[in-house]
Amino acid sequence: MDNMHATVDEINDGIYRISTFVPAVSPEGFTFNQFLVAAEEPLLFHTGPRAMFPLVAEAVATVVPVESVRWITFGHVEADECGSMNTWLAAAPGSQVAHGALGCDVSLNDLCDRPPRALAEGEVLDLGGKRVRQISTPHVPHGWEAQVLFEETTGTLLCGDLFSHVGHPAPLTEADVVEPALVAEEMFHATCMAPHTAATLRMLGDLRPTTLAIMHGSSFRGDGHRALYDLAAAYERLTLAA
């Protein structure tokens, strides 16, 4: 991590993308992004792996004090999503991991150094100026305990690994993110193509998000309903072709 650094960009009002480019992942490199929701109770979505903590913490500190982070959340239990969560719990003494109840029961009650907050399905965390709604998405894109968060005041979907794409693109784009996601899917085969995958994506599309906070690649501003419906249709074609 010595030659890497994290950049910080505001992709929506009070929503900050923290991004570290890792050239060694894929021929075009890969971004690892965390999202900070700046509010009275700041929320960090994704922590990054343990080795990336100093980079992410330094970036967070340019927006809010590290020790002020109140909520630590992520899409599913995986190193790049939550590898440094216990380091964050130590750095922010008033913080707590929050996740859907299934993820807490299966993994986080054991893994977290402090007991996590189990979120009920559809529960809204009022952060003070921002509101995030928990939405379970089992096995979409992967992980039994997978979830997304929807920030209601800005229409931002914190969508984790959905729409992952390679390279070192701009922080925010209004261009197509479906085709780059399909290229990455062909490369990594990371998505569970389950019978309910397309329906789950359409359910998220019906939220009509205007910003997609994407963990790997550019975030997207525009018609999130259409992007999610188009990704659902593309995955259905892949499933039929298999």
Secondary structure as the mmCIF struct_conf table of DSSP 4:
data_model
#
loop_
_struct_conf.conf_type_id
_struct_conf.id
_struct_conf.beg_label_comp_id
_struct_conf.beg_label_asym_id
_struct_conf.beg_label_seq_id
_struct_conf.end_label_comp_id
_struct_conf.end_label_asym_id
_struct_conf.end_label_seq_id
TURN_TY1_P TURN_TY1_P1 ASP A 2 ASN A 3
STRN STRN1 ALA A 6 ASN A 12
TURN_TY1_P TURN_TY1_P2 ASP A 13 GLY A 14
STRN STRN2 ILE A 15 VAL A 22
TURN_TY1_P TURN_TY1_P3 PRO A 23 ALA A 24
BEND BEND1 VAL A 25 SER A 26
TURN_TY1_P TURN_TY1_P4 PRO A 27 GLU A 28
STRN STRN3 PHE A 30 VAL A 37
BEND BEND2 ALA A 39 GLU A 41
STRN STRN4 LEU A 43 PHE A 45
HELX_RH_3T_P HELX_RH_3T_P1 ARG A 50 MET A 52
HELX_RH_AL_P HELX_RH_AL_P1 PHE A 53 VAL A 60
TURN_TY1_P TURN_TY1_P5 ALA A 61 VAL A 63
BEND BEND3 VAL A 64 VAL A 64
HELX_RH_3T_P HELX_RH_3T_P2 VAL A 66 SER A 68
STRN STRN5 TRP A 71 THR A 73
BEND BEND4 GLY A 75 GLU A 78
HELX_RH_AL_P HELX_RH_AL_P2 ALA A 79 CYS A 82
TURN_TY1_P TURN_TY1_P6 GLY A 83 SER A 84
HELX_RH_AL_P HELX_RH_AL_P3 MET A 85 ALA A 91
BEND BEND5 ALA A 92 ALA A 92
TURN_TY1_P TURN_TY1_P7 PRO A 93 GLY A 94
STRN STRN6 GLN A 96 GLY A 100
HELX_RH_AL_P HELX_RH_AL_P4 ALA A 101 GLY A 103
HELX_RH_PI_P HELX_RH_PI_P1 CYS A 104 LEU A 108
HELX_RH_AL_P HELX_RH_AL_P5 ASN A 109 LEU A 111
BEND BEND6 ASP A 113 ARG A 114
HELX_LH_PP_P HELX_LH_PP_P1 PRO A 115 PRO A 116
STRN STRN7 ARG A 117 LEU A 119
HELX_LH_PP_P HELX_LH_PP_P2 ALA A 120 ALA A 120
TURN_TY1_P TURN_TY1_P8 GLU A 121 GLY A 122
STRN STRN8 VAL A 124 ASP A 126
BEND BEND7 GLY A 128 GLY A 129
STRN STRN9 ARG A 131 SER A 136
TURN_TY1_P TURN_TY1_P9 PRO A 138 HIS A 139
BEND BEND8 VAL A 140 HIS A 142
TURN_TY1_P TURN_TY1_P10 TRP A 144 GLU A 145
STRN STRN10 GLN A 147 GLU A 151
TURN_TY1_P TURN_TY1_P11 GLU A 152 GLY A 155
STRN STRN11 THR A 156 LEU A 158
TURN_TY1_P TURN_TY1_P12 GLY A 160 PHE A 163
BEND BEND9 GLY A 167 GLY A 167
BEND BEND10 PRO A 171 PRO A 171
STRN STRN12 LEU A 172 THR A 173
BEND BEND11 ALA A 175 ALA A 175
HELX_RH_AL_P HELX_RH_AL_P6 VAL A 178 PHE A 188
BEND BEND12 THR A 191 THR A 191
TURN_TY1_P TURN_TY1_P13 PRO A 195 HIS A 196
HELX_RH_AL_P HELX_RH_AL_P7 THR A 197 GLY A 205
TURN_TY1_P TURN_TY1_P14 ASP A 206 LEU A 207
BEND BEND13 THR A 210 THR A 210
STRN STRN13 THR A 211 ALA A 213
BEND BEND14 MET A 215 GLY A 217
STRN STRN14 SER A 219 ARG A 221
BEND BEND15 GLY A 222 GLY A 222
HELX_RH_AL_P HELX_RH_AL_P8 GLY A 224 ALA A 241
#
